């Protein structure tokens, strides 16, 4: 397979024109590609505080899709996006495809900080990048993608209620987003103020508040794309954990996603955290597939 089968572009609209049907053919495993590119498209392709984004589409005209791929995107075999300085995010690749992409990107001088993909693809690309560049690679996190089955509110429900975060909660959302990123060991993908403004405008962050109206936990959702909505940014300050707030607010955010017409409600967990994995399964989430993030030295 020739490496130049990968078409590279910095134009999100061109990328979606080429790869959009392919991404929509499997919205669950492609959830990150769908939601991030939708956010970029809505912002005119702009990344806060980073370099220009880059996108790639693997096109092999005249060949049928692999097993499990939809017929709606013949010739499109895979896709990626990267929003530096964050890792490259890949759809599923064979070892040969991973090696060809690593060779093409290394050959044109791209500097990658890591890779985020389904488990086997991430491992294959990390190994290829190490062979091609000599860079050290290290597994940072193993994740599991879950899909909501039948929603179940964990019992007992803590005292209080859920409500949508409004403009009056902006400062709280800024602080909690920064704390959330620190808690999961990741640099903020967005400026916290911009993140808060967008979510307040869309009304897609749910807060759990105690009977005296004190917010104690949050759960956000991404925009609906291809029928899927992903729950994200579930956070409870450390001194308030263990009281059921995270489960309650996640259940209400999931319910809100269903009410917005989501055919699939998804979320990622860190496999190193058995507490959160057990909680989400009690709410009704079921495993879809495992993902991994590798850092490159």
C-alpha positions as CSV (number, residue, x, y, z in Angstrom):
1,X,0.0,0.0,0.0
2,X,1.4,3.4,-0.9
3,X,1.7,5.9,1.8
4,X,0.4,8.7,-0.5
5,X,-3.1,7.1,-0.3
6,X,-3.4,9.3,2.8
7,X,-4.9,12.7,1.7
8,X,-3.9,15.5,4.2
9,X,-5.6,18.8,4.6
10,X,-6.0,21.6,7.2
11,X,-9.5,22.4,6.1
12,X,-12.2,20.8,8.3
13,X,-14.9,21.3,5.7
14,X,-12.9,19.4,3.1
15,X,-12.1,16.7,5.6
16,X,-15.8,16.2,6.4
17,X,-16.7,16.3,2.7
18,X,-14.3,13.4,2.2
19,X,-14.7,11.4,5.4
20,X,-18.0,12.5,6.9
21,X,-20.0,9.6,5.6
22,X,-17.4,7.2,6.8
23,X,-17.3,8.7,10.3
24,X,-21.1,8.6,10.5
25,X,-21.2,5.0,9.4
26,X,-19.9,4.0,12.9
27,X,-20.8,6.9,15.2
28,X,-19.8,5.1,18.5
29,X,-16.1,4.3,17.8
30,X,-15.9,7.6,15.8
31,X,-17.5,9.7,18.5
32,X,-14.3,11.8,19.2
33,X,-13.8,12.5,15.5
34,X,-17.4,13.5,15.1
35,X,-17.7,15.8,18.1
36,X,-14.3,17.5,17.8
37,X,-14.7,18.2,14.1
38,X,-18.2,19.5,14.7
39,X,-16.9,21.9,17.3
40,X,-14.1,23.0,14.9
41,X,-16.5,23.5,12.1
42,X,-18.7,25.6,14.3
43,X,-15.7,27.8,15.3
44,X,-14.5,28.1,11.7
45,X,-11.7,25.6,12.2
46,X,-10.1,27.6,15.0
47,X,-8.1,26.0,17.8
48,X,-7.7,28.0,21.0
49,X,-4.0,28.5,21.8
50,X,-2.7,25.8,19.4
51,X,-1.4,25.3,15.9
52,X,-3.6,24.8,12.9
53,X,-5.4,21.5,12.9
54,X,-4.5,18.7,10.4
55,X,-6.8,16.0,9.0
56,X,-6.1,12.9,7.0
57,X,-8.3,10.5,5.0
58,X,-7.1,7.1,3.7
59,X,-8.8,6.6,0.3
60,X,-8.4,3.5,-1.7
61,X,-10.7,3.9,-4.7
62,X,-12.3,0.8,-6.2
63,X,-12.0,-1.3,-3.1
64,X,-14.9,-2.4,-0.9
65,X,-15.1,-1.5,2.8
66,X,-13.6,-3.8,5.4
67,X,-15.9,-6.1,7.3
68,X,-18.1,-4.1,9.7
69,X,-17.9,-0.8,7.6
70,X,-20.9,0.7,6.1
71,X,-21.5,0.6,2.4
72,X,-22.1,4.4,2.4
73,X,-18.4,5.3,2.2
74,X,-16.7,3.0,-0.3
75,X,-13.0,3.9,-0.8
76,X,-12.6,5.6,2.6
77,X,-10.8,3.2,4.8
78,X,-9.7,5.4,7.8
79,X,-9.3,9.0,9.0
80,X,-7.4,11.0,11.6
81,X,-7.3,14.5,13.0
82,X,-4.7,16.2,15.1
83,X,-5.1,19.5,17.1
84,X,-1.5,20.2,18.2
85,X,-0.2,19.9,20.9
86,X,-2.6,17.1,21.6
87,X,-2.1,13.5,20.3
88,X,-3.2,12.4,16.9
89,X,-6.6,10.7,17.0
90,X,-7.0,7.7,14.6
91,X,-9.9,5.5,13.5
92,X,-9.1,1.8,13.4
93,X,-6.1,0.9,11.2
94,X,-4.3,-2.3,10.3
95,X,-0.7,-2.6,11.2
96,X,0.3,-1.9,7.6
97,X,-1.9,1.2,7.5
98,X,-0.5,2.4,10.8
99,X,3.0,2.0,9.5
100,X,2.3,3.8,6.2
101,X,0.8,6.7,8.0
102,X,3.7,6.9,10.5
103,X,6.1,6.9,7.6
104,X,4.3,9.6,5.7
105,X,4.0,11.9,8.7
106,X,7.6,11.3,9.8
107,X,8.8,11.9,6.3
108,X,7.3,15.3,6.1
109,X,8.6,16.3,9.5
110,X,5.5,16.2,11.6
111,X,6.2,16.3,15.4
112,X,3.6,14.2,17.2
113,X,3.1,14.3,21.0
114,X,1.2,10.9,21.0
115,X,-1.6,8.8,19.7
116,X,-5.2,8.2,20.8
117,X,-7.1,5.3,19.2
118,X,-8.7,2.0,19.7
119,X,-6.3,-0.2,21.7
120,X,-4.8,-2.3,18.9
121,X,-4.5,0.7,16.5
122,X,-2.9,2.9,19.2
123,X,-0.3,0.1,20.0
124,X,0.4,-0.5,16.3
125,X,0.9,3.2,15.5
126,X,3.1,3.8,18.6
127,X,5.3,0.9,17.6
128,X,5.5,2.2,14.0
129,X,6.3,5.7,15.2
130,X,9.1,4.4,17.4
131,X,10.5,2.4,14.4
132,X,10.3,5.4,12.0
133,X,11.6,8.1,14.3
134,X,13.4,6.5,17.2
135,X,11.1,8.3,19.7
136,X,10.4,6.8,23.1
137,X,6.7,5.8,23.5
138,X,4.8,5.3,26.7
139,X,1.3,4.1,27.5
140,X,-0.4,7.0,29.3
141,X,-4.0,5.7,29.9
142,X,-6.3,2.8,28.9
143,X,-9.9,3.8,28.4
144,X,-13.2,2.1,27.8
145,X,-16.0,3.4,25.6
146,X,-19.5,2.7,27.0
147,X,-22.9,3.0,25.4
148,X,-26.1,3.6,27.4
149,X,-28.6,0.7,27.4
150,X,-31.5,1.2,29.8
151,X,-31.1,4.2,32.0
152,X,-31.1,3.4,35.7
153,X,-30.8,6.1,38.4
154,X,-28.4,4.8,41.1
155,X,-30.1,4.5,44.5
156,X,-30.2,6.1,47.0
157,X,-30.4,9.4,45.2
158,X,-28.6,12.1,47.3
159,X,-30.6,15.0,48.6
160,X,-30.9,17.8,46.1
161,X,-31.8,18.2,42.4
162,X,-30.3,18.5,39.0
163,X,-30.4,21.8,37.0
164,X,-28.9,23.2,33.9
165,X,-25.9,25.5,34.4
166,X,-26.5,29.1,33.5
167,X,-24.6,32.3,33.1
168,X,-24.5,32.7,36.9
169,X,-22.5,29.5,37.1
170,X,-19.8,30.6,34.6
171,X,-17.0,31.2,37.2
172,X,-17.8,27.8,38.8
173,X,-17.6,26.0,35.5
174,X,-14.2,27.7,34.7
175,X,-12.8,26.5,38.0
176,X,-14.2,23.1,37.8
177,X,-13.1,22.5,34.2
178,X,-9.5,23.4,35.2
179,X,-9.7,21.1,38.2
180,X,-11.2,18.3,36.1
181,X,-8.3,18.5,33.6
182,X,-5.8,18.4,36.5
183,X,-7.6,15.5,38.1
184,X,-7.5,13.4,35.0
185,X,-3.9,14.3,34.3
186,X,-4.5,16.2,31.0
187,X,-3.8,19.7,29.8
188,X,-6.9,21.6,29.1
189,X,-8.0,21.0,25.5
190,X,-9.8,24.4,25.6
191,X,-9.4,27.7,27.3
192,X,-11.6,27.2,30.4
193,X,-13.4,30.5,29.9
194,X,-14.2,29.6,26.3
195,X,-15.3,26.1,27.3
196,X,-17.6,27.6,30.0
197,X,-19.1,30.2,27.7
198,X,-19.9,27.6,24.9
199,X,-21.5,25.2,27.3
200,X,-23.6,27.8,29.0
201,X,-24.8,29.1,25.6
202,X,-25.7,25.5,24.6
203,X,-27.2,24.7,28.0
204,X,-25.6,21.2,28.0
205,X,-23.9,21.1,31.4
206,X,-25.9,19.7,34.2
207,X,-25.2,20.5,37.9
208,X,-26.3,18.6,40.9
209,X,-27.1,21.0,43.8
210,X,-27.9,20.3,47.5
211,X,-31.2,21.4,49.0
212,X,-29.5,24.7,50.0
213,X,-28.7,25.3,46.2
214,X,-25.0,24.6,46.5
215,X,-23.6,23.0,43.3
216,X,-21.6,19.9,44.2
217,X,-21.0,18.0,40.9
218,X,-21.3,18.5,37.1
219,X,-21.6,16.5,33.9
220,X,-21.5,17.9,30.4
221,X,-22.5,16.6,27.0
222,X,-21.1,17.1,23.5
223,X,-23.3,18.3,20.7
224,X,-25.4,15.7,19.0
225,X,-23.7,14.5,15.8
226,X,-24.8,11.4,13.7
227,X,-27.3,10.6,16.3
228,X,-24.8,10.2,19.2
229,X,-24.2,12.4,22.2
230,X,-21.2,11.8,24.5
231,X,-21.3,12.6,28.2
232,X,-18.1,14.3,29.3
233,X,-16.5,16.4,32.0
234,X,-18.1,14.5,34.9
235,X,-16.5,16.1,38.0
236,X,-17.1,16.2,41.7
237,X,-14.6,18.2,43.9
238,X,-12.4,15.8,45.9
239,X,-13.9,16.8,49.3
240,X,-17.4,16.0,48.1
241,X,-16.8,12.6,46.6
242,X,-18.4,9.4,47.9
243,X,-21.8,10.9,48.4
244,X,-23.5,9.8,45.2
245,X,-23.4,13.2,43.5
246,X,-21.5,11.9,40.4
247,X,-23.9,9.1,39.8
248,X,-26.9,11.4,40.2
249,X,-25.7,14.1,37.8
250,X,-24.4,11.6,35.2
251,X,-27.8,9.9,35.2
252,X,-29.6,13.3,34.7
253,X,-27.1,14.3,31.9
254,X,-27.8,11.0,30.2
255,X,-31.5,11.5,30.5
256,X,-31.2,15.0,29.0
257,X,-29.2,13.5,26.1
258,X,-32.0,11.0,25.4
259,X,-34.6,13.8,25.6
260,X,-32.6,15.7,22.9
261,X,-33.1,12.7,20.6
262,X,-29.8,10.9,20.9
263,X,-29.9,7.4,19.4
264,X,-26.7,6.6,21.3
265,X,-25.5,8.1,24.5
266,X,-21.8,7.4,25.1
267,X,-19.0,8.0,27.5
268,X,-15.3,7.1,28.2
269,X,-13.8,5.9,31.4
270,X,-10.3,5.4,32.7
271,X,-9.8,1.7,33.1
272,X,-7.5,2.4,36.1
273,X,-10.5,3.7,38.0
274,X,-12.8,0.8,39.0
275,X,-15.1,3.1,41.0
276,X,-16.2,5.1,37.9
277,X,-16.4,2.0,35.7
278,X,-18.7,0.3,38.2
279,X,-20.8,3.4,38.7
280,X,-21.5,3.9,35.0
281,X,-22.4,0.2,34.6
282,X,-24.9,0.6,37.4
283,X,-26.4,3.6,35.5
284,X,-26.9,1.3,32.5
285,X,-23.8,1.8,30.4
286,X,-22.4,-1.2,28.6
287,X,-18.8,-1.7,27.1
288,X,-18.3,-1.0,23.4
289,X,-14.5,-1.1,22.9
290,X,-11.2,-0.3,24.6
291,X,-9.0,2.7,23.6
292,X,-5.5,3.8,24.6
293,X,-3.4,6.9,24.6
294,X,0.4,6.8,24.1
295,X,2.8,9.7,24.7
296,X,5.8,10.1,22.4
297,X,9.1,11.4,23.8
